[in-house]
Amino acid sequence: MRTVWLAVAVITAFSIQGHAQFFPKSSLDLRGDDFKAKWYSTQLAALKEPSLFALAKNREAESYRFLWLPTFHHPIVVRVGLQADGSWILVTKVASGAGGYSPGTLTTNASRQLTVEEVQRFRSKVENGGFWNAPNPINDQTGTDGSQWIVEGVKAGHYHVIDRWTPKNGPACDLGRFLAFDLGRLNIPKDEIY
């Protein structure tokens, strides 16, 4: 499977060269290579997503993103962010490809304003769920297929990313599920949630 992902990353790397850097160097891989950064950046570029890492230069910015890459199903992004007027927006995107292969093209791009209660519940999960202190990178992959759950956050000039393989618990699982199902209201069959 790594060979397929690498081929996808190499083939599509040229298409993301003009984009801002999505992840800090060595933030995703213990080996120090850029395999995951290229793979995830290719998916984010196909989903027409901004760089949250670059957004951290703005100390007023606050935003969080869940990038869900199931090997055999569509890549999904759910992003929330503070707007200039103090409101929060939620953006949900889906691409036509598969998370472990080519991302395909953007097929769903929806947004809505969050309620005050939704924002409070989400921020509570971030602050009380250990997101900002979760270690990264870690080597937690124990199988060949599954899904990558990548959660990024930007607040007060700080950027943090956590990347987990098919998590069953912890901040990536909790925030990913909350963003995808509670806020994003995605309707995904149970057998496709891995």
Backbone as JSON Lines, residues from 0, in Angstrom:
{"i":0,"aa":"M","n":[0.83,-1.19,0.0],"ca":[0.0,0.0,0.0],"c":[0.88,1.26,0.0]}
{"i":1,"aa":"R","n":[2.0,1.24,0.74],"ca":[2.88,2.4,0.8],"c":[3.39,2.75,-0.6]}
{"i":2,"aa":"T","n":[3.65,1.76,-1.43],"ca":[4.13,2.0,-2.78],"c":[3.09,2.77,-3.59]}
{"i":3,"aa":"V","n":[1.82,2.4,-3.46],"ca":[0.76,3.1,-4.17],"c":[0.67,4.54,-3.7]}
{"i":4,"aa":"W","n":[0.68,4.75,-2.38],"ca":[0.61,6.1,-1.84],"c":[1.79,6.94,-2.31]}
{"i":5,"aa":"L","n":[2.97,6.34,-2.3],"ca":[4.16,7.05,-2.72],"c":[4.04,7.46,-4.18]}
{"i":6,"aa":"A","n":[3.53,6.55,-5.02],"ca":[3.36,6.87,-6.43],"c":[2.4,8.03,-6.6]}
{"i":7,"aa":"V","n":[1.3,8.01,-5.87],"ca":[0.33,9.1,-5.93],"c":[0.98,10.41,-5.48]}
{"i":8,"aa":"A","n":[1.73,10.35,-4.39],"ca":[2.38,11.56,-3.86],"c":[3.39,12.13,-4.85]}
{"i":9,"aa":"V","n":[4.18,11.26,-5.47],"ca":[5.2,11.72,-6.41],"c":[4.55,12.3,-7.66]}
{"i":10,"aa":"I","n":[3.55,11.59,-8.2],"ca":[2.89,12.03,-9.42],"c":[2.2,13.38,-9.22]}
{"i":11,"aa":"T","n":[1.56,13.55,-8.07],"ca":[0.79,14.78,-7.85],"c":[1.56,15.86,-7.11]}
{"i":12,"aa":"A","n":[2.77,15.57,-6.67],"ca":[3.55,16.57,-5.92],"c":[3.76,17.84,-6.73]}
{"i":13,"aa":"F","n":[3.89,17.68,-8.05],"ca":[4.11,18.85,-8.88],"c":[2.92,19.8,-8.87]}
{"i":14,"aa":"S","n":[1.72,19.26,-8.66],"ca":[0.52,20.11,-8.66],"c":[0.4,20.95,-7.4]}
{"i":15,"aa":"I","n":[1.13,20.6,-6.32],"ca":[0.99,21.36,-5.08],"c":[2.2,22.26,-4.8]}
{"i":16,"aa":"Q","n":[3.18,22.25,-5.71],"ca":[4.38,23.03,-5.46],"c":[4.1,24.52,-5.32]}
{"i":17,"aa":"G","n":[3.09,25.03,-6.02],"ca":[2.8,26.45,-5.96],"c":[1.99,26.84,-4.73]}
{"i":18,"aa":"H","n":[1.54,25.88,-3.96],"ca":[0.73,26.16,-2.79],"c":[1.6,26.41,-1.56]}
{"i":19,"aa":"A","n":[1.01,27.04,-0.57],"ca":[1.71,27.26,0.69],"c":[2.02,25.92,1.35]}
{"i":20,"aa":"Q","n":[3.0,25.92,2.2],"ca":[3.37,24.71,2.94],"c":[2.24,24.36,3.91]}
{"i":21,"aa":"F","n":[1.78,23.1,3.86],"ca":[0.67,22.68,4.71],"c":[1.11,22.26,6.1]}
{"i":22,"aa":"F","n":[2.31,21.67,6.24],"ca":[2.74,21.11,7.52],"c":[4.18,21.51,7.82]}
{"i":23,"aa":"P","n":[4.5,21.72,9.1],"ca":[5.89,21.99,9.47],"c":[6.76,20.77,9.15]}
{"i":24,"aa":"K","n":[7.99,21.02,8.81],"ca":[8.93,19.94,8.5],"c":[9.02,18.96,9.67]}
{"i":25,"aa":"S","n":[8.99,17.68,9.36],"ca":[9.13,16.57,10.32],"c":[8.02,16.51,11.37]}
{"i":26,"aa":"S","n":[6.88,17.16,11.1],"ca":[5.79,17.13,12.08],"c":[4.92,15.88,11.96]}
{"i":27,"aa":"L","n":[5.1,15.11,10.89],"ca":[4.22,13.97,10.65],"c":[4.92,12.63,10.61]}
{"i":28,"aa":"D","n":[6.23,12.61,10.57],"ca":[6.92,11.34,10.37],"c":[8.17,11.24,11.24]}
{"i":29,"aa":"L","n":[8.25,10.17,12.0],"ca":[9.41,9.95,12.87],"c":[10.69,9.71,12.09]}
{"i":30,"aa":"R","n":[10.56,9.23,10.85],"ca":[11.74,8.95,10.03],"c":[12.37,10.21,9.46]}
{"i":31,"aa":"G","n":[11.65,11.31,9.53],"ca":[12.19,12.56,9.02],"c":[11.97,12.75,7.53]}
{"i":32,"aa":"D","n":[11.29,11.8,6.87],"ca":[11.02,12.02,5.45],"c":[9.71,12.8,5.31]}
{"i":33,"aa":"D","n":[9.39,13.17,4.11],"ca":[8.21,14.0,3.88],"c":[7.08,13.21,3.24]}
{"i":34,"aa":"F","n":[7.1,11.89,3.34],"ca":[6.1,11.05,2.69],"c":[4.68,11.47,3.06]}
{"i":35,"aa":"K","n":[4.38,11.52,4.36],"ca":[3.03,11.87,4.8],"c":[2.68,13.32,4.44]}
{"i":36,"aa":"A","n":[3.62,14.22,4.6],"ca":[3.36,15.63,4.28],"c":[2.98,15.77,2.8]}
{"i":37,"aa":"K","n":[3.66,15.06,1.92],"ca":[3.33,15.13,0.49],"c":[1.97,14.5,0.22]}
{"i":38,"aa":"W","n":[1.74,13.34,0.83],"ca":[0.45,12.64,0.63],"c":[-0.7,13.52,1.11]}
{"i":39,"aa":"Y","n":[-0.62,14.0,2.34],"ca":[-1.71,14.8,2.91],"c":[-1.86,16.13,2.16]}
{"i":40,"aa":"S","n":[-0.75,16.74,1.78],"ca":[-0.81,18.01,1.05],"c":[-1.48,17.84,-0.3]}
{"i":41,"aa":"T","n":[-1.23,16.72,-0.97],"ca":[-1.88,16.42,-2.24],"c":[-3.39,16.32,-2.06]}
{"i":42,"aa":"Q","n":[-3.81,15.65,-0.99],"ca":[-5.23,15.52,-0.71],"c":[-5.84,16.9,-0.39]}
{"i":43,"aa":"L","n":[-5.16,17.69,0.44],"ca":[-5.68,19.01,0.8],"c":[-5.76,19.94,-0.41]}
{"i":44,"aa":"A","n":[-4.78,19.86,-1.29],"ca":[-4.8,20.69,-2.5],"c":[-5.98,20.3,-3.38]}
{"i":45,"aa":"A","n":[-6.25,19.0,-3.52],"ca":[-7.39,18.54,-4.32],"c":[-8.71,19.0,-3.71]}
{"i":46,"aa":"L","n":[-8.74,19.09,-2.39],"ca":[-9.94,19.56,-1.69],"c":[-10.01,21.09,-1.62]}
{"i":47,"aa":"K","n":[-9.04,21.75,-2.26],"ca":[-8.96,23.22,-2.32],"c":[-8.99,23.86,-0.93]}
{"i":48,"aa":"E","n":[-8.12,23.32,-0.06],"ca":[-8.03,23.79,1.31],"c":[-6.87,24.75,1.51]}
{"i":49,"aa":"P","n":[-7.02,25.7,2.42],"ca":[-5.91,26.61,2.75],"c":[-4.92,25.92,3.7]}
{"i":50,"aa":"S","n":[-3.76,26.51,3.83],"ca":[-2.77,26.02,4.78],"c":[-3.05,26.61,6.16]}
{"i":51,"aa":"L","n":[-3.39,25.74,7.13],"ca":[-3.56,26.24,8.5],"c":[-2.22,26.57,9.12]}
{"i":52,"aa":"F","n":[-1.17,25.87,8.69],"ca":[0.18,26.17,9.17],"c":[0.55,27.62,8.82]}
{"i":53,"aa":"A","n":[0.24,28.04,7.6],"ca":[0.5,29.43,7.19],"c":[-0.41,30.4,7.93]}
{"i":54,"aa":"L","n":[-1.64,29.97,8.22],"ca":[-2.59,30.82,8.94],"c":[-2.11,31.17,10.34]}
{"i":55,"aa":"A","n":[-1.27,30.33,10.91],"ca":[-0.77,30.57,12.27],"c":[0.05,31.86,12.37]}
{"i":56,"aa":"K","n":[0.47,32.4,11.25],"ca":[1.2,33.68,11.28],"c":[0.3,34.81,11.76]}
{"i":57,"aa":"N","n":[-1.01,34.62,11.62],"ca":[-1.99,35.61,12.08],"c":[-2.39,35.24,13.51]}
{"i":58,"aa":"R","n":[-1.93,36.01,14.48],"ca":[-2.18,35.7,15.89],"c":[-3.66,35.8,16.26]}
{"i":59,"aa":"E","n":[-4.46,36.46,15.45],"ca":[-5.9,36.59,15.7],"c":[-6.68,35.38,15.18]}
{"i":60,"aa":"A","n":[-6.07,34.58,14.35],"ca":[-6.77,33.47,13.7],"c":[-7.0,32.31,14.66]}
{"i":61,"aa":"E","n":[-8.14,31.66,14.52],"ca":[-8.42,30.42,15.22],"c":[-9.19,29.52,14.25]}
{"i":62,"aa":"S","n":[-8.66,28.35,13.99],"ca":[-9.29,27.43,13.06],"c":[-8.82,26.01,13.36]}
{"i":63,"aa":"Y","n":[-9.67,25.03,13.03],"ca":[-9.36,23.62,13.25],"c":[-9.85,22.84,12.04]}
{"i":64,"aa":"R","n":[-9.11,21.8,11.69],"ca":[-9.48,21.0,10.53],"c":[-9.28,19.52,10.81]}
{"i":65,"aa":"F","n":[-10.25,18.73,10.36],"ca":[-10.16,17.28,10.37],"c":[-10.04,16.81,8.93]}
{"i":66,"aa":"L","n":[-8.91,16.2,8.62],"ca":[-8.69,15.58,7.31],"c":[-8.8,14.08,7.53]}
{"i":67,"aa":"W","n":[-9.76,13.46,6.88],"ca":[-10.03,12.04,7.05],"c":[-9.71,11.33,5.75]}
{"i":68,"aa":"L","n":[-8.73,10.42,5.81],"ca":[-8.28,9.71,4.62],"c":[-8.46,8.21,4.76]}
{"i":69,"aa":"P","n":[-9.68,7.71,4.55],"ca":[-9.88,6.26,4.55],"c":[-9.3,5.68,3.26]}
{"i":70,"aa":"T","n":[-8.59,4.58,3.37],"ca":[-7.88,4.03,2.23],"c":[-8.74,3.88,0.99]}
{"i":71,"aa":"F","n":[-9.92,3.3,1.14],"ca":[-10.73,2.94,-0.02],"c":[-11.96,3.82,-0.22]}
{"i":72,"aa":"H","n":[-12.11,4.87,0.57],"ca":[-13.29,5.73,0.46],"c":[-12.87,7.18,0.27]}
{"i":73,"aa":"H","n":[-13.83,8.04,0.05],"ca":[-13.57,9.43,-0.32],"c":[-12.83,10.21,0.77]}
{"i":74,"aa":"P","n":[-11.86,11.03,0.35],"ca":[-11.21,11.96,1.28],"c":[-12.22,13.02,1.74]}
{"i":75,"aa":"I","n":[-12.17,13.34,3.03],"ca":[-13.12,14.29,3.61],"c":[-12.37,15.31,4.45]}
{"i":76,"aa":"V","n":[-12.82,16.55,4.37],"ca":[-12.34,17.63,5.24],"c":[-13.54,18.26,5.92]}
{"i":77,"aa":"V","n":[-13.4,18.48,7.22],"ca":[-14.35,19.3,7.95],"c":[-13.51,20.33,8.7]}
{"i":78,"aa":"R","n":[-13.77,21.61,8.41],"ca":[-12.99,22.69,8.99],"c":[-13.91,23.7,9.66]}
{"i":79,"aa":"V","n":[-13.51,24.18,10.83],"ca":[-14.23,25.26,11.5],"c":[-13.26,26.42,11.69]}
{"i":80,"aa":"G","n":[-13.8,27.63,11.65],"ca":[-12.92,28.78,11.82],"c":[-13.65,30.02,12.27]}
{"i":81,"aa":"L","n":[-12.93,30.81,13.05],"ca":[-13.41,32.1,13.54],"c":[-13.36,33.11,12.4]}
{"i":82,"aa":"Q","n":[-14.45,33.81,12.19],"ca":[-14.53,34.82,11.15],"c":[-14.24,36.21,11.73]}
{"i":83,"aa":"A","n":[-13.97,37.19,10.87],"ca":[-13.63,38.54,11.31],"c":[-14.74,39.18,12.16]}
{"i":84,"aa":"D","n":[-15.99,38.79,11.91],"ca":[-17.1,39.37,12.66],"c":[-17.38,38.64,13.98]}
{"i":85,"aa":"G","n":[-16.56,37.66,14.33],"ca":[-16.72,36.93,15.58],"c":[-17.55,35.66,15.46]}
{"i":86,"aa":"S","n":[-18.18,35.45,14.31],"ca":[-18.95,34.23,14.11],"c":[-17.99,33.09,13.7]}
{"i":87,"aa":"W","n":[-18.52,31.88,13.73],"ca":[-17.75,30.7,13.33],"c":[-18.43,30.05,12.15]}
{"i":88,"aa":"I","n":[-17.61,29.59,11.2],"ca":[-18.14,28.91,10.02],"c":[-17.62,27.48,10.0]}
{"i":89,"aa":"L","n":[-18.44,26.59,9.47],"ca":[-18.05,25.2,9.28],"c":[-18.05,24.92,7.78]}
{"i":90,"aa":"V","n":[-16.98,24.3,7.29],"ca":[-16.85,23.95,5.88],"c":[-16.67,22.44,5.8]}
{"i":91,"aa":"T","n":[-17.45,21.8,4.94],"ca":[-17.35,20.36,4.72],"c":[-17.06,20.12,3.24]}
{"i":92,"aa":"K","n":[-16.02,19.32,2.97],"ca":[-15.64,19.02,1.59],"c":[-15.39,17.53,1.43]}
{"i":93,"aa":"V","n":[-15.72,17.04,0.25],"ca":[-15.49,15.64,-0.09],"c":[-14.93,15.61,-1.51]}
{"i":94,"aa":"A","n":[-13.95,14.74,-1.75],"ca":[-13.39,14.55,-3.09],"c":[-13.87,13.22,-3.65]}
{"i":95,"aa":"S","n":[-13.75,13.04,-4.95],"ca":[-14.29,11.86,-5.63],"c":[-13.4,10.63,-5.54]}
{"i":96,"aa":"G","n":[-12.14,10.79,-5.18],"ca":[-11.21,9.67,-5.16],"c":[-11.25,8.86,-3.89]}
{"i":97,"aa":"A","n":[-10.09,8.34,-3.51],"ca":[-9.95,7.55,-2.29],"c":[-8.76,8.08,-1.5]}
{"i":98,"aa":"G","n":[-8.89,8.06,-0.17],"ca":[-7.86,8.62,0.69],"c":[-6.5,7.97,0.57]}
{"i":99,"aa":"G","n":[-6.46,6.69,0.21],"ca":[-5.19,5.98,0.06],"c":[-4.65,5.98,-1.35]}
{"i":100,"aa":"Y","n":[-5.36,6.62,-2.24],"ca":[-4.99,6.65,-3.65],"c":[-5.09,8.08,-4.15]}
{"i":101,"aa":"S","n":[-5.46,8.25,-5.39],"ca":[-5.62,9.59,-5.95],"c":[-6.83,10.27,-5.31]}
{"i":102,"aa":"P","n":[-6.71,11.55,-4.94],"ca":[-7.84,12.23,-4.29],"c":[-9.02,12.48,-5.21]}
{"i":103,"aa":"G","n":[-8.8,12.51,-6.51],"ca":[-9.88,12.85,-7.42],"c":[-10.14,14.34,-7.4]}
{"i":104,"aa":"T","n":[-11.39,14.7,-7.65],"ca":[-11.75,16.12,-7.7],"c":[-12.78,16.44,-6.62]}
{"i":105,"aa":"L","n":[-12.88,17.7,-6.31],"ca":[-13.82,18.17,-5.29],"c":[-15.25,17.95,-5.78]}
{"i":106,"aa":"T","n":[-16.05,17.22,-4.98],"ca":[-17.44,16.94,-5.36],"c":[-18.44,17.61,-4.42]}
{"i":107,"aa":"T","n":[-18.04,17.85,-3.18],"ca":[-18.91,18.49,-2.2],"c":[-18.15,19.63,-1.54]}
{"i":108,"aa":"N","n":[-18.79,20.79,-1.49],"ca":[-18.2,21.96,-0.83],"c":[-19.35,22.74,-0.2]}
{"i":109,"aa":"A","n":[-19.62,22.46,1.07],"ca":[-20.75,23.07,1.76],"c":[-20.24,23.84,2.97]}
{"i":110,"aa":"S","n":[-20.96,24.89,3.33],"ca":[-20.59,25.64,4.53],"c":[-21.85,26.14,5.22]}
{"i":111,"aa":"R","n":[-21.7,26.38,6.52],"ca":[-22.78,26.95,7.3],"c":[-22.19,27.64,8.52]}
{"i":112,"aa":"Q","n":[-22.94,28.56,9.08],"ca":[-22.52,29.24,10.3],"c":[-22.86,28.36,11.49]}
{"i":113,"aa":"L","n":[-21.94,28.29,12.45],"ca":[-22.18,27.52,13.66],"c":[-22.95,28.35,14.68]}
{"i":114,"aa":"T","n":[-23.72,27.68,15.51],"ca":[-24.42,28.36,16.59],"c":[-23.43,28.61,17.73]}
{"i":115,"aa":"V","n":[-23.78,29.5,18.63],"ca":[-22.94,29.78,19.8],"c":[-22.76,28.5,20.61]}
{"i":116,"aa":"E","n":[-23.83,27.73,20.77],"ca":[-23.75,26.48,21.54],"c":[-22.8,25.49,20.88]}
{"i":117,"aa":"E","n":[-22.86,25.36,19.55],"ca":[-21.96,24.44,18.84],"c":[-20.5,24.84,19.03]}
{"i":118,"aa":"V","n":[-20.24,26.14,18.94],"ca":[-18.88,26.63,19.13],"c":[-18.4,26.33,20.54]}
{"i":119,"aa":"Q","n":[-19.24,26.57,21.54],"ca":[-18.86,26.3,22.93],"c":[-18.57,24.81,23.15]}
{"i":120,"aa":"R","n":[-19.41,23.95,22.6],"ca":[-19.19,22.51,22.74],"c":[-17.89,22.08,22.07]}
{"i":121,"aa":"F","n":[-17.63,22.62,20.88],"ca":[-16.41,22.26,20.17],"c":[-15.17,22.76,20.93]}
{"i":122,"aa":"R","n":[-15.17,24.02,21.32],"ca":[-14.02,24.57,22.03],"c":[-13.77,23.83,23.34]}
{"i":123,"aa":"S","n":[-14.81,23.4,24.01],"ca":[-14.67,22.62,25.23],"c":[-13.98,21.29,24.94]}
{"i":124,"aa":"K","n":[-14.36,20.65,23.83],"ca":[-13.72,19.38,23.45],"c":[-12.23,19.59,23.15]}
{"i":125,"aa":"V","n":[-11.9,20.7,22.5],"ca":[-10.5,20.99,22.18],"c":[-9.71,21.2,23.47]}
{"i":126,"aa":"E","n":[-10.21,22.06,24.33],"ca":[-9.48,22.43,25.54],"c":[-9.42,21.29,26.56]}
{"i":127,"aa":"N","n":[-10.5,20.55,26.72],"ca":[-10.55,19.5,27.74],"c":[-10.14,18.11,27.22]}
{"i":128,"aa":"G","n":[-10.01,17.98,25.91],"ca":[-9.71,16.68,25.33],"c":[-8.24,16.4,25.07]}
{"i":129,"aa":"G","n":[-7.37,17.34,25.41],"ca":[-5.93,17.11,25.28],"c":[-5.35,17.35,23.9]}
{"i":130,"aa":"F","n":[-6.09,18.05,23.03],"ca":[-5.57,18.29,21.68],"c":[-4.22,18.98,21.68]}
{"i":131,"aa":"W","n":[-4.11,20.09,22.37],"ca":[-2.88,20.89,22.3],"c":[-1.67,20.19,22.91]}
{"i":132,"aa":"N","n":[-1.9,19.18,23.74],"ca":[-0.79,18.45,24.37],"c":[-0.56,17.07,23.76]}
{"i":133,"aa":"A","n":[-1.35,16.69,22.79],"ca":[-1.2,15.36,22.18],"c":[0.13,15.3,21.42]}
{"i":134,"aa":"P","n":[0.91,14.23,21.66],"ca":[2.2,14.12,20.99],"c":[2.04,13.86,19.49]}
{"i":135,"aa":"N","n":[3.0,14.33,18.76],"ca":[3.07,14.08,17.32],"c":[4.48,14.4,16.87]}
{"i":136,"aa":"P","n":[5.07,13.63,15.98],"ca":[4.54,12.42,15.38],"c":[4.7,11.2,16.29]}
{"i":137,"aa":"I","n":[3.85,10.22,16.05],"ca":[3.98,8.93,16.72],"c":[3.85,7.84,15.66]}
{"i":138,"aa":"N","n":[4.31,6.66,15.96],"ca":[4.17,5.55,15.03],"c":[3.11,4.61,15.58]}
{"i":139,"aa":"D","n":[1.86,4.78,15.12],"ca":[0.76,3.97,15.65],"c":[0.14,3.05,14.61]}
{"i":140,"aa":"Q","n":[0.71,3.0,13.41],"ca":[0.13,2.15,12.36],"c":[0.5,0.7,12.61]}
{"i":141,"aa":"T","n":[-0.54,-0.14,12.75],"ca":[-0.31,-1.56,13.02],"c":[-0.87,-2.45,11.93]}
{"i":142,"aa":"G","n":[-1.36,-1.88,10.84],"ca":[-1.9,-2.66,9.73],"c":[-1.55,-2.01,8.42]}
{"i":143,"aa":"T","n":[-2.05,-2.6,7.33],"ca":[-1.72,-2.06,6.02],"c":[-2.77,-1.12,5.48]}
{"i":144,"aa":"D","n":[-4.02,-1.37,5.8],"ca":[-5.08,-0.47,5.37],"c":[-5.75,0.12,6.6]}
{"i":145,"aa":"G","n":[-6.65,1.0,6.39],"ca":[-7.31,1.7,7.49],"c":[-7.56,3.12,7.06]}
{"i":146,"aa":"S","n":[-7.4,4.06,7.97],"ca":[-7.57,5.46,7.61],"c":[-6.68,6.33,8.48]}
{"i":147,"aa":"Q","n":[-6.28,7.44,7.92],"ca":[-5.51,8.44,8.65],"c":[-6.5,9.5,9.12]}
{"i":148,"aa":"W","n":[-6.4,9.86,10.4],"ca":[-7.2,10.93,10.98],"c":[-6.24,12.04,11.38]}
{"i":149,"aa":"I","n":[-6.28,13.14,10.66],"ca":[-5.37,14.25,10.89],"c":[-6.19,15.44,11.4]}
{"i":150,"aa":"V","n":[-5.86,15.92,12.58],"ca":[-6.55,17.08,13.14],"c":[-5.51,18.17,13.35]}
{"i":151,"aa":"E","n":[-5.78,19.34,12.77],"ca":[-4.9,20.5,12.9],"c":[-5.63,21.6,13.66]}
{"i":152,"aa":"G","n":[-4.86,22.43,14.34],"ca":[-5.44,23.57,15.02],"c":[-4.51,24.76,15.0]}
{"i":153,"aa":"V","n":[-5.11,25.94,14.92],"ca":[-4.38,27.21,14.97],"c":[-5.1,28.1,15.97]}
{"i":154,"aa":"K","n":[-4.33,28.63,16.91],"ca":[-4.9,29.57,17.89],"c":[-3.79,30.43,18.46]}
{"i":155,"aa":"A","n":[-4.01,31.73,18.5],"ca":[-3.08,32.69,19.09],"c":[-1.65,32.53,18.56]}
{"i":156,"aa":"G","n":[-1.53,32.27,17.26],"ca":[-0.22,32.15,16.64],"c":[0.42,30.78,16.79]}
{"i":157,"aa":"H","n":[-0.27,29.84,17.4],"ca":[0.27,28.49,17.58],"c":[-0.4,27.52,16.62]}
{"i":158,"aa":"Y","n":[0.39,26.6,16.11],"ca":[-0.11,25.55,15.22],"c":[0.21,24.2,15.84]}
{"i":159,"aa":"H","n":[-0.74,23.28,15.76],"ca":[-0.51,21.91,16.25],"c":[-1.23,20.95,15.32]}
{"i":160,"aa":"V","n":[-0.62,19.79,15.11],"ca":[-1.22,18.74,14.3],"c":[-1.07,17.42,15.02]}
{"i":161,"aa":"I","n":[-2.12,16.6,14.96],"ca":[-2.03,15.22,15.43],"c":[-2.51,14.32,14.3]}
{"i":162,"aa":"D","n":[-1.81,13.23,14.12],"ca":[-2.04,12.31,13.03],"c":[-2.12,10.91,13.62]}
{"i":163,"aa":"R","n":[-3.27,10.25,13.45],"ca":[-3.45,8.9,14.0],"c":[-4.0,7.97,12.94]}
{"i":164,"aa":"W","n":[-3.6,6.7,13.05],"ca":[-4.07,5.67,12.14],"c":[-5.23,4.93,12.77]}
{"i":165,"aa":"T","n":[-6.4,5.01,12.14],"ca":[-7.6,4.3,12.56],"c":[-7.79,4.36,14.08]}
{"i":166,"aa":"P","n":[-7.89,5.55,14.66],"ca":[-7.97,5.67,16.12],"c":[-9.31,5.17,16.68]}
{"i":167,"aa":"K","n":[-9.24,4.6,17.85],"ca":[-10.44,4.14,18.56],"c":[-10.79,5.08,19.71]}
{"i":168,"aa":"N","n":[-9.81,5.9,20.14],"ca":[-10.02,6.87,21.21],"c":[-8.95,7.94,21.11]}
{"i":169,"aa":"G","n":[-8.99,8.9,22.02],"ca":[-8.01,9.98,22.03],"c":[-8.5,11.2,21.28]}
{"i":170,"aa":"P","n":[-7.72,12.29,21.3],"ca":[-8.16,13.56,20.74],"c":[-8.46,13.51,19.24]}
{"i":171,"aa":"A","n":[-7.68,12.77,18.46],"ca":[-7.94,12.71,17.01],"c":[-9.29,12.05,16.76]}
{"i":172,"aa":"C","n":[-9.56,10.97,17.46],"ca":[-10.83,10.26,17.31],"c":[-11.99,11.13,17.81]}
{"i":173,"aa":"D","n":[-11.86,11.67,18.99],"ca":[-12.94,12.46,19.57],"c":[-13.27,13.71,18.75]}
{"i":174,"aa":"L","n":[-12.23,14.48,18.39],"ca":[-12.46,15.7,17.62],"c":[-12.9,15.37,16.2]}
{"i":175,"aa":"G","n":[-12.29,14.35,15.59],"ca":[-12.68,13.95,14.24],"c":[-14.14,13.55,14.17]}
{"i":176,"aa":"R","n":[-14.56,12.71,15.12],"ca":[-15.97,12.28,15.13],"c":[-16.91,13.46,15.4]}
{"i":177,"aa":"F","n":[-16.52,14.34,16.33],"ca":[-17.37,15.49,16.63],"c":[-17.5,16.4,15.41]}
{"i":178,"aa":"L","n":[-16.38,16.68,14.75],"ca":[-16.42,17.53,13.57],"c":[-17.21,16.88,12.43]}
{"i":179,"aa":"A","n":[-16.95,15.61,12.16],"ca":[-17.59,14.94,11.03],"c":[-19.07,14.69,11.25]}
{"i":180,"aa":"F","n":[-19.44,14.2,12.42],"ca":[-20.81,13.74,12.63],"c":[-21.69,14.73,13.39]}
{"i":181,"aa":"D","n":[-21.18,15.32,14.45],"ca":[-22.0,16.26,15.22],"c":[-22.14,17.6,14.5]}
{"i":182,"aa":"L","n":[-21.0,18.19,14.1],"ca":[-21.07,19.49,13.43],"c":[-21.25,19.36,11.92]}
{"i":183,"aa":"G","n":[-20.48,18.45,11.3],"ca":[-20.54,18.29,9.85],"c":[-21.76,17.55,9.35]}
{"i":184,"aa":"R","n":[-22.41,16.83,10.27],"ca":[-23.64,16.09,9.95],"c":[-23.48,15.15,8.76]}
{"i":185,"aa":"L","n":[-22.29,14.54,8.65],"ca":[-22.05,13.6,7.56],"c":[-22.83,12.32,7.8]}
{"i":186,"aa":"N","n":[-23.37,11.78,6.75],"ca":[-24.11,10.54,6.8],"c":[-23.28,9.47,6.11]}
{"i":187,"aa":"I","n":[-22.48,8.77,6.9],"ca":[-21.55,7.78,6.36],"c":[-21.92,6.41,6.93]}
{"i":188,"aa":"P","n":[-22.04,5.4,6.07],"ca":[-22.36,4.05,6.56],"c":[-21.33,3.58,7.58]}
{"i":189,"aa":"K","n":[-21.79,2.86,8.61],"ca":[-20.91,2.4,9.7],"c":[-19.72,1.61,9.18]}
{"i":190,"aa":"D","n":[-19.9,0.82,8.13],"ca":[-18.8,0.0,7.62],"c":[-17.74,0.83,6.9]}
{"i":191,"aa":"E","n":[-18.0,2.11,6.68],"ca":[-17.02,3.0,6.06],"c":[-16.32,3.89,7.09]}
{"i":192,"aa":"I","n":[-16.63,3.69,8.37],"ca":[-15.98,4.47,9.44],"c":[-14.9,3.6,10.06]}
{"i":193,"aa":"Y","n":[-13.68,3.89,9.7],"ca":[-12.54,3.15,10.21],"c":[-11.32,4.05,10.28]}
